[in-house]
Amino acid sequence: MAGMLLAAAGFARLGVWQLSRLHQRRAENRIMIAARAAPPVTLGPATRHADTLAQYRVVAAGRYDPAHELVIRGAVLEGTPGVRLVTPLLLSDSGPAVLVDRGFLPAPDAVTVDTRGARQPGHVTVRGIALPFEPGPGEPVTSAGRTTWRRLNLAELRAHSPYPLLPIYVQQAPDSSLPPFPRQLEPAPIDDGPHLNYAIQWFFFAVMAAGFAVLVVGRSGER
């Protein structure tokens, strides 16, 4: 019985922890919602404190540098394997640049893709959402002379870049004036995540464990 009661207490503690994570996420969500509702911010060569612009709508103008384009492998869209195409947008001839996630390209192996048809020469204007770089190593892999990346890691990308990179990247917003691929994606929705469901599950386990313990004691008392 003691073991089951200890388990029930542990399950209940995990439920409380998930509720605290839910409150934390909702606080973060309020900040994100306010950022997305703010007027768009223009990125330029003189932009300062760009790391504070995560989740803000941004506008950037310049020219793409396809020579330093990035392929992010392992993407999936509606069950179709592919890659994300990320291209540096030079904000001036000598930099800095902001990386632009231009969207999804299908690829049967989620690695190999021909990006030449996706090039946009000349001066372009990009609109989208500024996002923080992804945690964890980039894990670059070179095969057949082409390097692909697992994720966007700022430190590793800066080590490979010939010019300064802003500390945020831009997820390009869907634009009907552009070709269908790369397919621009809507930003991830702002929601509560799984924390409430997890909390309910842990509390359910706690009730089950406590109920089982009481049932065992009741049966023992009948003997």
Buried (B, 14 or more C-beta within 10 A) or exposed (E): EEEBBEBBEBBBEBBEBBBEBBEEBBEEBEEBEEBEEEEEBEBBBEBEEBEEBBBBBBBBBBBBBBEBBBBBBBBEBEEEBBBBBBBBBBBEEEBBBBBBBBBBBBBEEBBBBEBEEBEBEEEBEBBBBBBBBBEEEBEBEEEEEEEBBBBBBBEBBEEEBEBEBBBBBBBBBEEEEBEEBBBBBEBEEBEEBEBBEBBEBBBEBBEBBBEBBEEEEEEEEEE
